[in-house]
Amino acid sequence: MGFSYKNQILHAESVAITDLMKAYGSPLYVYSRTDIENNWREFDQAFGAHPHLVCYAVKANSNLAVLNVLAKLGSGFDIVSIGELERVLAAGGKAGQCVFSGVAKTVIEIERALEVGVRCFNVESASELSRIEAVARSVGKQAPISIRVNPNVDAKTHPYISTGLKENKFGVDMSDALNLYQQAQNSKYLNVQGLDCHIGSQITEVAPFLDALDKVLLLLEQLKDKGIDITHLDLGGGVGIDYEGEQTIDIKAYVDAIISKVGLTEIILEPGRAIVGNAGIFVTKVEFLKQNSEHSFAIVDGAMNDLLRPSFYNAYHQVLPINEKNTTGVQAQWDLVGPICETGDFLAKNRALPLSEGDYLALMSAGAYGFTMSSNYNTRPRVAEVMVANATHQLVRKRETVAELFTHEHVWHTPTKETI
Ligand SMILES: *Cc1c(COP(=O)(O)O)cnc(C)c1O
């Protein structure tokens, strides 16, 4: 576990968070390198000798240092934009180990992906297949493709992060996939490689994954009957983590269940949250305590622009004090709210804690969809990110300055003779 109390002070590995706050200021994202490595290895090692590639989903946390740590382990990457592809390459990842997901790949993105030679395009519609074919023809290359199917299974997760139901925009219906594969098989610019699905995120039971897999395997048989050979199955990401004491998936059991069903077919997984979620925290400082007859507000220096998940998904993050024992604080049921001018600007609600102004608090399990979903709303510079390994810490993203936030903007320039 990367984060634990030692002498009543919360530590990241062997480094006291209080030392990090002194060195880097508040608010701050802190990542445990050891946790990231161990989480990735847990997936990788669960496969044993079975052919596989663990493609970390970059959108969960795309900091170059995180990508570089994973690239060094031999990780593949699941990317959803040209920006993520360039990050992976800059961090030392291999294009040949990238799968390119996303519903709306542009011509420019497809060209670049073909130029660097991504492992596979996960195709999400008939129109996209045609576009990929046209771009491949224009550059004289063959595009490796998988079709992302929508298995129509209920992942029993938050509606915003459920993707495998017919009402979701992702993938193509199982019934349409056969035609698309035949079309792809007949094109000399497309190279059919895999079959792909991704049913949602923060899934805490194995059953929806295995339901989806069963449906995908039926399609695989139908494809085989038509002479279409699928060499890999990409089962997406979505493995949930423990935010609130929830039962989570045993990775080894999950992978064993997959292997028992798929014969020798190579498996690709795209975990994001499960690699980095618990490997990061967001630390914020209590600026003011404000109590009225109904509510107790702890106004902190972090806000919804820094950590959007509570506002956006009503997500829960455990709140831990950096100093475990605060004997002089005010005991109450606190709402942690930020400085942003929105009622929806909260990080946590109704937490029983003894608090004092000036305290530092950690929002746990903030390593995934934390910094990557942050914005500059209210002209707030994005916070610094720090990585810790054992007793060493390094800044992996500098805190933005206010001046940087409007450097690309210009006031209206009135020409000397403005024409009407
Ligand atoms: C978001 C996403 C993932 C990662 O999901 P996690 O829940 O973070 O594991 C994987 N694949 C695709 C296609 C995605 O959109």
The ligand as a Tripos MOL2 file, in Angstrom:
@<TRIPOS>MOLECULE
LIG
   15    15     1     0     0
SMALL
NO_CHARGES

@<TRIPOS>ATOM
      1 C1        -12.0560    4.5950  -20.3840 C.3       1 LIG1
      2 C2        -11.7210    3.3880  -21.1660 C.ar      1 LIG1
      3 C3        -10.9070    2.3850  -20.6170 C.ar      1 LIG1
      4 C4        -10.4230    2.4140  -19.1920 C.3       1 LIG1
      5 O1        -11.4670    2.2770  -18.2890 O.3       1 LIG1
      6 P1        -11.1230    2.0520  -16.7370 P.3       1 LIG1
      7 O2        -12.4650    1.9820  -16.1090 O.co2     1 LIG1
      8 O3        -10.3450    3.2250  -16.2890 O.co2     1 LIG1
      9 O4        -10.3760    0.7780  -16.6300 O.co2     1 LIG1
     10 C5        -10.5510    1.3320  -21.4150 C.ar      1 LIG1
     11 N1        -10.9700    1.2290  -22.7010 N.ar      1 LIG1
     12 C6        -11.7680    2.1710  -23.2650 C.ar      1 LIG1
     13 C7        -12.1890    2.0130  -24.6680 C.3       1 LIG1
     14 C8        -12.1770    3.2800  -22.5160 C.ar      1 LIG1
     15 O5        -12.9670    4.1930  -23.0710 O.3       1 LIG1
@<TRIPOS>BOND
     1     1     2 1
     2     2     3 ar
     3     2    14 ar
     4     3     4 1
     5     3    10 ar
     6     4     5 1
     7     5     6 1
     8     6     7 2
     9     6     8 1
    10     6     9 1
    11    10    11 ar
    12    11    12 ar
    13    12    13 1
    14    12    14 ar
    15    14    15 1
@<TRIPOS>SUBSTRUCTURE
     1 LIG1         1 GROUP 0 **** ****
